[in-house]
Amino acid sequence: MVRIILHGCYGKMGQVVTQFAAAVPDVEIVAGIDVGKTQAETDFPVFEKMADCGLDADVMIDFSTPESIHGLLEGAVRKKIALLIATTGHSDEDKALIREKADLIPILQAANMSVGVNLISDLIQKAAAVLGEGFDIEIVEKHHNLKKDAPSGTAYALAESMNQVFLNSKNYIFGRHARNQRRAEQEIGIHAVRGGTIVGEHQVIFAGKDELVEITHSAFSKQVFAAGAIQAARYLTGKPVGFYTMKDMITENSAVTNLYRSDDEALVSINKVPAVPQVISDLFKRVGEENINLDMISQTAPVERELSISFTLPRADVEKTLQLVREFEEPLQGSWMDVVKEISKITIEGAGMEVQSGVAARLFEIMAEQNIIMKTVTTSETKISYVIDQKEADRAVEALKEAFEL
């Protein structure tokens, strides 16, 4: 059970979070903090100040005003409680203070609690990297007529996300009503619309020569922000001291997202290879000239100027490869080969591996629980591949699916 103190519980978003949390079985709002008044009834006590609240909780969610940030941080640090800041409009000094307090408690700050908005932040970064300087970038955000800050904190966050790709060389231009000049190349235009009951819409436009790319997110109710806040509260509970973002949460949840299995490959190991770079280079060059695709290439550290090389390849190319190796009779004199044909190559991947530790350890633990020996393993930032006996592949795949909820 995640215990929550809701700061700003009488506000519009506070009331939405209250209603949403009431229907979620694994969370409980134990107290609220608010200086305002409301006709709405709550199932939890409400205090005017953090100092008046003697109840324990795992995390505090803030949907209040930027002016309350100093007292909010002081109270959270005093109670040693994780803090989720969903309020926008903070000054640069406020943001610096938040970062400072993240050395004392876990803090997650987000300009927008929607998981969808934080996902498109990653998408527009990739788009900016691919489209580059050849496309003009404009951001249009729309909100209800009661929203005070303009442009929205989310619009700023989206602009900053893309500007990182350009090494922060872009300038932000807010509207163009007083600018009687051509658009400069180093601009990101940001425009705000306020009207009616628009919950929130953000549109990122990449305008190039004779083509247009648009990435848009629309929120049709405040429920999406409440859902994101509750998900983030779960994520933040139990986290060590530090500063977190919604991207951290999304990435960690995507630590392992895909699983692949190949049963059409073989494993070849060449042992006692001379540790001579030219010999190894010539060997792989010859294999490449025969259009043989090798994968999972690994090499041991040299011992007494000898090493072992292993790789996987299509089973149909095994005999051709063995013949090529034999043709290197003189430089590989004394070497010998192992060939295992009845293998399966298992691969798990996910963007979250790049920032989340322990995935490889969990993989080894799962295989140990199944008493499955891995014959060779290769890794990258976002992928782990390994080879096992084919007869054990079904069991390995099922264990991985269960462990990583695939």
Residue pairs with C-beta under 8 A, 6 or more apart in sequence:
1 26
1 27
1 28
2 26
2 27
2 28
2 58
2 59
2 233
2 234
2 237
3 27
3 28
3 30
3 56
3 57
3 58
3 59
4 21
4 27
4 28
4 29
4 30
4 57
4 58
4 59
4 60
4 61
4 233
5 29
5 30
5 31
5 32
5 33
5 53
5 55
5 57
5 59
5 60
5 61
5 81
6 14
6 17
6 18
6 29
6 31
6 32
6 33
6 44
6 60
6 61
6 63
7 32
7 33
7 34
7 50
7 60
7 61
7 62
7 63
7 64
7 68
7 72
8 14
8 33
8 34
8 62
8 63
8 64
8 65
8 68
8 87
9 15
9 17
9 18
9 29
9 32
9 33
9 34
9 42
9 46
10 32
10 34
10 36
10 37
10 38
10 40
10 46
11 34
11 36
11 63
11 64
12 222
13 63
13 86
13 222
13 225
13 226
14 32
14 34
14 63
14 64
15 38
15 40
16 222
16 223
16 225
16 226
17 29
17 61
17 63
17 226
17 229
17 230
18 29
18 32
18 40
18 42
19 226
20 223
20 226
20 227
20 230
21 27
21 28
21 29
21 226
21 230
22 43
24 230
26 234
27 230
27 233
27 234
29 42
29 43
29 44
30 44
30 55
30 56
30 57
31 44
31 45
31 46
31 47
31 53
31 55
31 57
32 42
32 44
32 45
32 46
32 47
33 46
33 47
33 48
33 49
33 50
33 53
33 64
33 75
34 46
34 48
34 64
35 48
35 49
45 53
45 55
47 53
49 71
49 75
50 71
50 72
50 74
50 75
50 76
50 78
50 79
51 75
51 78
56 79
57 79
57 81
58 81
58 82
58 233
58 237
58 238
59 81
59 82
59 83
59 84
59 233
59 236
59 237
60 72
60 75
60 76
60 79
60 81
60 82
60 83
60 84
61 84
61 86
61 229
61 233
62 68
62 72
62 83
62 84
62 85
62 86
62 87
63 86
63 87
63 229
64 72
64 87
65 87
65 89
66 87
66 88
66 89
66 90
66 91
66 94
68 87
69 85
69 87
69 90
69 94
69 97
69 98
70 97
72 83
72 85
73 83
73 97
73 98
73 101
76 82
76 83
76 101
76 105
76 107
77 101
77 104
77 105
80 105
81 105
82 105
82 106
82 107
82 108
82 236
82 237
82 239
83 101
83 105
83 106
83 107
83 108
84 107
84 108
84 110
84 229
84 232
84 233
84 236
85 98
85 107
85 108
85 109
85 110
86 110
86 113
86 225
86 229
88 111
88 149
88 152
88 153
88 154
89 148
89 149
89 153
90 98
98 107
98 109
98 243
99 243
101 107
102 241
102 242
102 243
103 241
104 241
105 241
106 236
106 239
106 240
106 241
106 242
106 244
107 242
107 243
107 244
108 232
108 235
108 236
108 243
108 244
108 245
108 246
108 248
108 249
109 243
109 244
109 245
110 118
110 228
110 232
110 245
110 246
111 152
111 153
111 154
111 156
111 157
112 118
112 152
112 153
112 154
112 157
112 200
112 225
112 228
112 246
113 224
113 225
113 226
113 228
113 229
113 232
113 246
114 200
114 217
114 219
114 224
114 225
114 228
115 224
115 227
115 228
115 231
115 246
115 250
116 217
116 219
116 224
117 154
117 202
117 217
117 219
118 228
118 245
118 246
118 247
118 250
119 250
120 158
120 202
120 204
120 215
120 217
121 157
121 158
121 161
121 247
122 161
122 247
122 250
123 215
124 158
124 161
124 162
124 204
124 215
125 161
125 162
125 164
125 165
127 204
127 206
127 213
127 215
128 137
128 162
128 165
128 166
128 206
129 165
131 206
131 208
131 213
133 166
133 185
134 208
134 209
135 206
135 207
135 208
135 213
136 183
136 185
136 187
136 189
136 205
136 206
136 207
136 208
137 162
137 170
137 187
137 188
137 189
137 204
137 205
137 206
137 207
138 188
138 189
138 190
138 191
138 204
138 205
138 207
139 151
139 155
139 158
139 159
139 188
139 189
139 190
139 191
139 202
139 203
139 204
139 205
140 191
140 193
140 202
140 203
140 205
141 151
141 152
141 154
141 155
141 190
141 191
141 192
141 193
141 200
141 201
141 202
141 203
142 192
142 193
142 194
142 195
142 198
142 200
142 201
142 202
143 150
143 152
143 192
143 193
143 194
143 198
143 199
143 200
143 201
144 194
144 195
144 196
144 197
144 198
144 199
145 194
145 195
145 196
145 197
147 194
150 192
150 194
151 174
151 190
151 191
151 192
152 192
152 200
152 202
154 200
154 202
155 190
155 192
155 202
156 172
156 190
158 202
158 204
159 170
159 172
159 188
159 190
162 170
162 188
162 204
163 169
163 170
163 188
169 186
170 186
170 187
170 188
171 184
171 186
171 187
171 188
172 187
172 188
172 189
172 190
173 179
173 187
173 188
173 189
173 190
174 190
174 191
174 192
175 190
175 191
175 192
176 183
176 189
183 189
199 218
199 219
199 220
199 221
199 222
200 218
200 219
201 216
201 217
201 218
201 219
202 216
202 217
203 214
203 215
203 216
204 214
204 215
204 216
205 212
205 213
205 214
206 212
206 213
206 214
206 215
219 225
228 246
231 249
232 246
232 249
235 244
235 248
235 249
235 252
235 253
236 244
248 355
251 351
251 352
251 354
251 355
251 356
252 352
252 355
252 356
253 352
254 350
254 351
254 352
255 350
255 352
255 353
255 356
255 359
255 404
256 348
256 349
256 350
256 352
256 353
256 359
256 404
256 406
257 349
257 350
257 351
257 352
257 406
258 347
258 348
258 349
258 350
258 406
259 346
259 347
259 348
259 397
259 400
259 401
259 404
259 406
260 346
260 347
260 348
260 349
261 344
261 345
261 346
261 347
261 393
261 397
262 344
262 345
262 347
263 344
263 390
263 393
264 314
264 315
265 295
265 312
265 313
265 314
265 315
265 343
265 345
266 312
266 313
266 314
266 315
266 318
266 339
266 340
266 341
266 343
267 310
267 311
267 312
267 338
267 339
267 340
267 343
267 375
267 376
267 387
268 310
268 311
268 312
268 313
268 318
268 321
268 322
268 337
268 338
268 339
269 308
269 309
269 310
269 337
269 338
269 339
270 308
270 309
270 310
270 325
270 332
270 335
270 336
270 337
271 308
271 335
271 336
271 337
271 338
272 306
272 308
272 334
272 335
272 336
273 279
273 280
273 306
273 307
273 308
273 309
273 332
273 335
274 305
274 306
274 331
274 332
275 302
275 305
275 306
275 307
276 331
279 328
279 331
279 332
280 299
280 309
282 328
282 331
283 324
283 325
283 328
283 332
284 294
286 324
286 327
286 328
287 294
287 321
287 324
290 320
290 321
290 324
292 313
292 314
292 317
292 320
292 321
293 313
293 314
293 317
294 311
294 312
294 313
295 311
295 312
295 313
295 345
295 385
296 310
296 311
296 312
296 345
296 376
296 378
296 385
296 387
297 309
297 310
297 311
297 378
298 309
298 310
298 311
298 376
298 377
298 378
299 307
299 308
299 309
299 310
300 307
300 308
300 309
301 307
310 376
312 343
312 345
312 376
312 387
313 321
315 341
318 339
318 341
322 337
322 339
325 332
325 335
325 337
340 375
340 387
342 389
342 390
342 391
343 375
343 387
343 388
343 389
343 390
344 387
344 388
344 389
344 390
344 392
344 393
344 396
345 385
345 386
345 387
346 385
346 386
346 387
346 388
346 393
346 396
346 397
346 400
347 383
347 384
347 385
348 359
348 363
348 383
348 384
348 400
348 404
349 382
349 383
349 384
350 359
350 382
351 382
352 359
353 359
353 381
353 382
353 383
353 384
354 381
354 382
359 384
360 379
360 384
362 403
363 384
363 386
363 400
364 374
366 396
366 399
366 400
366 403
367 373
367 374
367 386
367 388
367 396
367 399
369 399
370 392
370 395
370 396
370 399
372 388
372 389
372 392
372 395
372 396
373 388
373 389
374 386
374 387
374 388
375 386
375 387
375 388
375 389
376 386
376 387
377 384
377 385
377 386
377 387
378 384
378 385
378 386
379 385
388 396
400 406
